Amino acid sequence: SIGKFLRSLLSTLLHYREFSTRAKIFNQFRKKYLNVSKATFYNPNEIKGYDIYISGSDQVWNFEVTNFDDTFFLKFCSEKCKKISYAASIGRDKLSIEEKKFVKKYIDNFDYISVRESSAKKILEQLTSKPVEKVLDPTFLAENTIWDKFISENSVKGKYIFVYSVGPIENIMEVAEKIGKKLGLKIYYIAGKKIKSKYDHERLNKVSPQEFLTLIKQATFVVTNSFHGTVFSVIFNKNFITIPHKKSGARMIELLELLYLNNRIIKDEEEIDEDFEIQVDYRNTNYILDIEKKKSLDYLKRAIKAKIE
């Protein structure tokens, strides 16, 4: 809408320097670590000459994000190439009638279909006769030693609580403050805006991917409402709390239920009582994660190697 556009434009102008610096940092990371093609495609019809196309992951099928862009359903691909979805996320547990019609129109375009949420699997199974598999977020597929290579010198010294927020932060900060008071720790956070508080907080901006990983890895405790904030907390076996998004929290809840970490999900600071368990026992979680990781890798390898009938 015009209103949203104007608000977005105003925000961009107000925070241009911060956005520009962040973009520069991320581009430097991509050039240094990611093996991508020299060509950049701005029109899907220009994408030609590949044997396999994979759509994924994250919220590629969340229409609030993609605005019904059929590129993410690989409409541009010729029938000769293989089309795979890996851990595609809808981001919500319900679709409108219009969204269901759109998915039904394009979902059979895929030779192999996988999603990351049970709710998405259930939705798609009603819209296609093809098998739909549930797999792990690809972040989990890498060995931990790969992530450890990106750990850099931490700008934060000593013990601390790290808060990573996507969207509104007030509720999350209230939880972090209660844990911070309990543990006697300062809070460092990444969020869209600065929080005014009587507590000892420090907002971090212009954070690189390496610094982001380092902040989670070396934190004493992590509080987040982000799916990938949750994922990396699990990967690094951190003590953490997840406060799921009201709209897109299903994927966080399902992940933590799968790993028997339901007790890391809370709604507000009232759930942090005297009996609250700070320490997370990862023995069973890591065992389950190894099994699920193998299943997910087997699916991906099978889909890539299979011949198209």
Salt bridges, closest charged atoms under 4 A:
GLU18 OE2 - ARG22 NH2 2.88
GLU18 OE2 - ARG203 NH2 3.12
ASP58 OD1 - ARG116 NH1 3.69
ASP58 OD1 - ARG251 NH1 2.76
GLU99 OE2 - ARG92 NH2 3.01
GLU125 OE2 - LYS121 NZ 2.80
GLU133 OE2 - ARG302 NH2 2.64
ASP137 OD1 - ARG116 NH2 2.85
ASP137 OD1 - HIS228 NE2 3.12
GLU143 OE2 - LYS293 NZ 2.93
ASP148 OD1 - LYS217 NZ 3.12
GLU153 OE2 - LYS157 NZ 3.61
GLU170 OE2 - LYS193 NZ 3.09
GLU177 OE2 - HIS201 NE2 2.77
ASP200 OD1 - LYS186 NZ 3.94
GLU202 OE1 - LYS186 NZ 3.19
ASP281 OD2 - ARG283 NH2 2.65
GLU292 OE2 - LYS295 NZ 3.31
ASP298 OD2 - LYS294 NZ 2.92
